[in-house]
Amino acid sequence: MLQNQKFVDRVKELEFLERHFKREEAGFIVLYGRRRVGKTELLNRFIKNKKHIYFLARRESEAETFNRLSMTLFKMFHDELLLSRPLSSLDSFFEYLYEKAKEERVVLVIDEFPMLIERFRGLTSVLQDHWDNKLKFSKLFLILCGSSIGMMETEVLGYRSPLYGRRTGQWKVEPLNFFELTELFPHYSAAEIVKVYATLDAIPGYLVKFDPDVSVENNIEEKILRKGEFLNLEPEFLLREELRDPSNYMSILRTIAAGSSTFNEICNSTRLDKSIVSKYLTILENLHLVEKTFPVIATGKTRLKGKGCYRIKDYFFNFWFRYVYPFQDYLERGEIAPVTEFLRRDFNTYLGLVFEDVAREFLMRVKRVSPLTVGKWWHKDKEIDLIVLNETKKESVFFEFKWSELKRRDCERIIAELKEKSGYVDWHEKERTERYGIIARRIGTEDKKDLQSKGYLVYDLEDLEALMRR
């Protein structure tokens, strides 16, 4: 088995970096995103064939950091003085950079910049001083890169940071989108790619661990459930990097993954004090692991009261806390069967939740809906998977998503239910036009055509696959 090491897309990111690089003035770019999302590979592509200095920060002593910085600069500039008299301060490092970049374009990448911030107190203030007084007048192209989203947003991009306002550009590197997974798994069907997405999200560092020549289920068993495999404990390792003691956070994530979504449900399930749950949820939101969602037309009053639902944003974390973390006692002993049995019974339910996001992305790609106001809606015991609203034209489209095979009568029943539930949606009731749609795993071809001829927006994985293979 060969790991799938293909570099996928990142066209927009590379264009962004190249556009800024071609400018005459000094550049100060902040690039950040969660671990394994492909930041380093992106930077390697960008700096190829450019005069560059790449420095990866590590947890080490100050002396070791300066020794490595000196050696990195020596390899670039062949300055023997750096060997006999290594750099010994941040000031000397930035001063040296200025001298070398005064007349020549030089790219400096500092990867995992938050680790340097932790090691060197006052680093951001020192960099601010040198940037304001010298570096911004040079031809330096500085890229600060980091995986700790919280630290990058507060210590580098935040209003209170000494570096606030100094950047010339910033880019948060996101996971790939669902449709890009076909490049990594060209032989998988649309249904299989939905399974991959539900398991690993679209994180490049995880996707390359799966073998595209075996089934998704086999990959899950061999690459996630097996003790000692890279993905087996990955979420726990990442949480320990960000949090001093992740135990309560993990309890909250497990509860959300199991289906608890409201604040009270999470408190009741974890049996943690409400003040603790509130604090930890806020931290998880700041880490971009959890998000709080509201009905698509929620009023300001509803939002102020906090009547939203929590969900895990990262599907790999969601999968892991649903199928791995609760079964660690078994997996530690190499007993995979209880987990695979639960997966067999529960996976389709989980896929139905993920399919909502896939279906939404499909709709945006085929441009059947205008992305003006889009989102899920719920009220008391009523719920609609997706509503699309056009305020200007007073147009509304109501969608239901089903990870199942539907017959014609199933579709007619779902549409009838959608029409009934749409009456509870408080949005321009007497003025709006209404359309209805269904996206399912499979709908018979003739049934689909007949429903479409009646004006309903009806699609299944066959349509999704056709779009993926274009």
C-alpha positions in Angstrom: 0.0 0.0 0.0 1.3 3.4 -0.9 0.2 6.5 1.0 -1.7 9.0 -1.2 0.7 11.9 -1.1 -1.0 14.1 -3.8 -0.9 17.8 -3.3 -4.5 18.9 -3.9 -5.7 22.3 -5.1 -4.6 25.2 -2.8 -4.8 27.4 -6.0 -6.3 30.3 -4.2 -3.8 30.2 -1.3 -0.8 30.0 -3.7 -2.3 32.9 -5.8 -2.7 35.0 -2.7 1.0 34.4 -1.6 2.3 35.0 -5.1 0.3 38.2 -5.5 1.7 39.7 -2.3 5.2 38.4 -3.1 5.3 40.3 -6.4 4.7 43.7 -4.8 7.6 46.0 -4.3 7.2 46.7 -0.6 8.0 44.5 2.3 5.5 41.8 3.1 4.1 40.6 6.4 1.8 37.6 6.0 0.1 35.7 8.7 -0.8 32.2 7.7 -2.6 30.0 10.2 -4.9 27.0 10.5 -5.4 23.8 12.4 -2.7 21.1 12.4 -2.5 18.6 9.5 -4.4 21.0 7.2 -1.4 21.3 4.9 0.2 24.7 5.8 3.8 23.5 5.6 3.3 21.7 2.3 1.6 24.9 0.9 4.6 27.0 2.1 7.1 24.5 0.6 5.3 24.9 -2.7 5.4 28.6 -2.5 9.1 29.1 -1.5 10.4 26.6 -4.1 12.7 28.4 -6.5 12.7 31.6 -4.3 15.5 32.8 -2.1 14.1 31.8 1.2 14.8 31.1 4.9 12.6 28.4 6.5 12.8 28.1 10.2 10.6 25.7 12.2 10.2 26.7 15.9 10.6 23.9 18.4 10.2 23.5 22.2 13.9 24.0 23.1 16.2 26.3 25.0 16.8 29.9 23.9 20.5 29.0 23.2 19.5 26.1 21.0 17.0 28.3 19.1 19.7 30.9 18.4 22.2 28.2 17.3 19.7 26.8 14.8 18.8 30.3 13.6 22.5 31.0 13.0 23.0 27.8 11.1 19.9 28.4 9.0 21.2 31.9 8.1 24.7 30.5 7.4 23.3 28.0 4.9 21.6 30.8 3.0 24.3 33.5 3.2 27.5 31.5 3.8 28.6 34.0 6.5 31.4 32.4 8.5 30.9 34.8 11.4 27.6 33.1 12.1 29.6 29.9 13.0 32.2 31.6 15.2 29.8 34.1 16.8 26.2 32.8 16.6 23.3 35.1 17.2 22.5 35.6 20.8 19.4 37.9 20.8 16.2 38.6 18.9 17.5 42.1 18.2 20.7 40.7 16.5 18.5 38.3 14.5 16.2 41.0 13.1 19.1 43.4 12.5 20.9 40.7 10.5 17.8 40.1 8.5 17.4 43.8 7.7 20.9 44.0 6.4 20.4 41.1 4.1 17.0 42.1 2.8 17.7 45.8 2.3 18.2 45.5 -1.4 17.2 41.9 -2.2 13.8 40.1 -1.9 14.2 37.4 0.7 11.4 35.2 2.0 11.5 34.3 5.7 9.1 31.7 6.9 8.8 31.1 10.7 6.7 28.0 11.1 4.9 27.2 14.4 5.5 30.8 15.5 3.4 30.4 18.7 6.2 28.2 20.0 8.6 31.1 19.7 6.2 33.4 21.5 6.0 30.9 24.4 9.8 30.7 24.6 10.7 34.4 24.1 8.7 36.8 26.3 8.3 40.1 24.5 9.0 38.6 21.0 6.0 40.3 19.5 7.1 43.7 20.9 10.6 43.2 19.6 9.3 42.3 16.1 7.0 45.3 16.1 9.9 47.6 16.9 12.1 46.2 14.1 9.2 46.1 11.6 8.2 49.7 12.3 11.7 51.1 12.2 13.5 49.0 9.6 12.1 45.8 8.2 9.0 47.4 6.6 11.5 49.6 4.5 13.3 46.5 3.3 12.4 43.9 0.7 11.8 41.2 3.3 8.8 38.9 2.7 7.9 37.6 6.2 5.5 34.8 6.8 4.5 33.9 10.3 2.8 30.5 10.3 1.1 28.7 13.2 -1.2 25.9 14.1 -2.4 27.2 17.4 -5.4 29.2 16.1 -6.1 30.8 19.5 -2.6 32.1 19.9 -2.3 33.3 16.3 -5.6 35.2 16.6 -4.8 36.8 19.9 -1.0 37.2 20.0 -0.5 38.0 16.3 -3.8 39.2 14.8 -5.5 40.4 18.0 -6.3 44.1 18.7 -4.1 44.0 21.9 -1.1 42.4 20.1 1.9 44.7 19.5 1.8 43.3 15.9 -1.8 44.5 15.4 -2.1 46.4 12.1 1.4 45.5 10.9 0.4 42.6 8.6 0.1 43.2 4.9 -2.1 40.1 4.5 -3.5 37.1 6.3 -4.9 33.7 5.3 -6.6 31.1 7.4 -5.9 27.7 5.7 -9.1 25.7 5.8 -9.6 22.0 5.1 -10.2 21.0 1.5 -13.8 21.0 0.3 -15.8 17.8 -0.1 -15.5 17.8 -3.9 -11.7 17.9 -3.9 -11.6 14.5 -2.3 -12.2 12.8 -5.6 -8.6 13.7 -6.6 -7.3 11.6 -3.6 -9.8 8.8 -4.1 -10.5 8.6 -7.8 -12.0 5.1 -7.7 -14.4 5.7 -4.8 -18.1 6.3 -5.5 -19.8 9.4 -4.2 -21.3 7.3 -1.3 -17.8 6.2 -0.3 -16.4 9.7 -0.5 -19.2 10.8 1.8 -18.0 8.2 4.2 -14.4 9.4 4.0 -15.5 13.0 4.6 -17.6 11.9 7.6 -14.6 10.1 9.0 -11.7 12.4 8.3 -13.3 15.6 7.4 -11.1 17.0 4.5 -7.9 17.3 6.4 -5.0 16.5 4.0 -2.7 15.1 6.8 -5.4 12.6 7.6 -6.6 11.8 4.1 -3.2 10.6 3.0 -3.3 7.9 5.7 -6.2 6.2 4.0 -5.5 3.7 1.2 -7.7 4.6 -1.8 -7.4 1.0 -3.1 -9.3 -0.6 -0.1 -12.7 0.0 1.3 -13.5 2.9 3.7 -14.5 0.4 6.3 -11.2 -1.4 6.0 -9.4 1.9 6.3 -11.3 2.8 9.4 -10.5 -0.5 11.0 -6.8 -0.5 10.1 -5.9 3.2 10.3 -8.1 4.5 13.1 -9.2 1.6 15.4 -5.9 -0.2 15.6 -3.8 0.6 18.6 -0.6 2.5 17.8 -1.8 3.9 14.4 -1.3 7.6 13.8 -5.0 8.4 13.8 -5.9 6.3 16.8 -5.2 8.9 19.5 -4.7 12.0 17.3 -7.6 14.2 18.7 -6.4 13.6 22.3 -2.8 14.6 21.3 -4.1 17.8 19.7 -6.2 18.7 22.7 -3.2 18.2 25.0 -1.2 20.5 22.8 -3.8 23.3 23.3 -5.1 22.6 26.8 -3.4 22.0 30.1 -5.9 19.4 31.3 -8.3 18.3 28.5 -10.4 15.8 30.5 -13.5 17.9 31.0 -13.3 19.2 27.4 -13.2 15.6 26.2 -16.3 14.8 28.2 -18.1 17.7 26.6 -17.0 16.7 23.1 -18.0 13.1 23.7 -21.4 14.3 24.8 -21.9 16.5 21.8 -20.7 13.7 19.5 -23.3 11.3 21.1 -26.1 13.7 20.2 -26.5 16.3 23.0 -26.7 19.7 21.4 -28.3 22.2 23.8 -26.5 23.7 26.8 -28.8 22.0 29.3 -28.4 18.6 27.5 -24.6 18.9 27.7 -24.7 19.9 31.4 -27.0 17.0 32.3 -25.0 14.5 30.3 -21.6 15.5 31.6 -22.9 16.3 35.2 -20.5 19.3 35.2 -21.5 22.6 36.8 -23.1 25.0 34.3 -20.5 27.7 34.8 -17.7 25.2 34.0 -19.6 23.9 30.9 -20.1 27.5 29.7 -16.5 28.4 30.1 -15.2 25.2 28.4 -17.7 25.6 25.5 -16.4 29.1 24.9 -12.8 27.9 24.8 -13.7 25.1 22.4 -15.4 27.7 20.2 -12.3 29.8 20.3 -10.3 26.7 19.2 -12.7 26.4 16.3 -13.6 22.8 17.4 -17.2 23.6 18.4 -19.7 26.1 17.0 -23.0 27.3 18.3 -25.7 27.4 15.6 -29.1 29.2 15.5 -32.1 28.8 13.3 -31.6 30.6 10.0 -34.0 33.4 10.8 -33.3 33.5 14.5 -34.1 36.9 16.1 -31.6 38.9 18.1 -33.7 38.1 21.1 -33.2 34.4 20.5 -29.4 34.8 20.1 -29.1 36.9 23.2 -30.9 34.3 25.2 -28.4 31.8 23.9 -31.0 29.4 22.6 -28.7 27.8 20.0 -27.4 24.3 19.4 -23.8 23.2 19.7 -22.0 21.0 17.1 -18.5 19.7 16.6 -17.2 21.5 13.5 -14.4 19.0 12.7 -15.8 15.7 11.4 -12.7 13.7 12.4 -13.2 14.9 16.0 -16.9 14.1 15.8 -16.2 10.6 14.4 -13.4 10.0 17.0 -15.5 11.1 20.0 -18.5 9.0 18.7 -16.7 5.8 17.8 -13.2 5.7 19.3 -13.1 7.5 22.6 -16.1 5.7 24.2 -14.5 2.3 23.2 -10.9 2.9 24.2 -10.9 0.2 26.8 -11.6 -2.3 24.0 -9.3 -0.8 21.5 -6.4 -0.7 24.0 -6.7 -4.5 24.3 -6.9 -4.9 20.5 -10.6 -5.8 20.6 -12.0 -4.1 17.5 -15.2 -6.2 17.0 -17.4 -4.3 19.5 -16.5 -1.0 17.8 -17.1 -2.3 14.3 -20.4 -3.8 15.4 -21.5 -0.4 16.8 -20.3 1.3 13.6 -22.3 -1.1 11.5 -25.5 -0.3 13.4 -24.9 3.5 13.8 -22.8 4.7 10.9 -25.8 5.4 8.6 -27.4 7.6 11.3 -24.1 9.5 11.6 -23.8 9.8 7.8 -27.2 11.4 7.7 -25.9 14.3 9.8 -22.8 14.8 7.7 -24.9 14.5 4.5 -26.6 17.8 5.4 -23.4 19.7 4.9 -22.5 17.7 1.7 -26.0 18.5 0.2 -25.6 22.1 1.1 -22.3 22.4 -0.7 -23.8 20.5 -3.7 -26.6 23.1 -4.0 -24.2 26.0 -3.9 -22.1 24.3 -6.6 -24.9 23.7 -9.0 -26.2 27.2 -8.3 -29.7 26.1 -7.9 -30.1 28.4 -4.9 -28.8 31.9 -4.2 -26.5 31.9 -1.2 -28.0 35.0 0.4 -29.4 33.6 3.6 -28.9 29.8 4.0 -29.2 27.6 7.1 -31.1 25.0 9.1 -34.3 26.0 10.9 -36.0 24.6 13.9 -38.8 25.6 16.3 -40.1 23.5 19.1 -40.7 20.1 17.5 -40.5 21.3 13.9 -37.2 21.1 11.9 -36.2 21.8 8.3 -32.7 20.7 7.1 -32.1 23.8 4.9 -33.9 27.0 4.1 -32.7 29.3 1.4 -34.0 32.9 1.5 -33.7 35.7 -0.9 -34.8 38.9 0.9 -34.8 41.1 -2.2 -37.0 38.8 -4.3 -38.9 37.3 -1.3 -38.1 33.8 -2.5 -37.8 30.8 -0.3 -36.7 27.2 -0.9 -37.2 24.5 1.7 -35.0 21.3 1.5 -35.0 18.0 3.3 -31.9 15.7 3.1 -32.2 12.0 3.5 -29.3 9.5 3.6 -31.5 6.7 2.4 -33.1 5.3 -0.7 -36.5 7.0 -1.5 -39.4 5.8 -3.5 -41.8 8.2 -5.2 -44.3 7.9 -2.3 -41.5 8.7 0.2 -40.7 11.9 -1.7 -44.3 12.9 -1.9 -44.7 12.4 1.8 -41.5 14.4 2.6 -42.6 17.3 0.3 -46.1 17.3 2.0 -44.4 17.5 5.4 -42.1 20.3 4.2 -45.1 22.3 3.0 -46.7 21.8 6.4 -43.6 22.8 8.3 -42.9 25.8 6.1 -46.0 27.3 7.4 -44.4 27.8 10.8 -41.4 29.7 9.3 -42.0 33.4 10.3 -40.6 35.1 7.2 -42.8 37.2 4.8 -45.6 34.7 5.0 -48.0 36.5 2.6 -45.4 37.8 0.2 -42.9 35.0 -0.4 -42.8 32.4 -3.1 -42.0 28.9 -2.0 -40.2 26.0 -3.6 -39.4 22.6 -2.2 -36.6 20.1 -2.7 -35.1 16.8 -1.6 -31.6 15.5 -1.8 -31.2 11.8 -0.9 -28.8 9.0 -1.2 -30.8 7.5 -4.0 -34.1 8.2 -5.8 -35.3 6.2 -8.8 -34.4 7.9 -12.1 -38.0 8.1 -13.4 -39.4 9.2 -10.1 -36.8 11.9 -9.9 -37.5 13.2 -13.4 -41.3 13.2 -12.7 -40.8 15.2 -9.5 -38.5 17.6 -11.2 -41.0 18.2 -14.0 -43.4 19.4 -11.4 -41.0 22.0 -10.2 -39.4 20.3 -7.3 -35.7 20.4 -6.8 -34.9 16.7 -6.4 -31.4 15.2 -6.5 -29.5 12.2 -5.3 -25.9 10.9 -5.3 -26.0 10.2 -9.0 -26.3 14.0 -9.6 -23.6 14.7 -7.0 -21.3 12.1 -8.6 -21.8 13.7 -12.0 -20.7 17.0 -10.6 -17.7 15.5 -8.9 -16.4 13.8 -12.1 -16.6 17.0 -14.3 
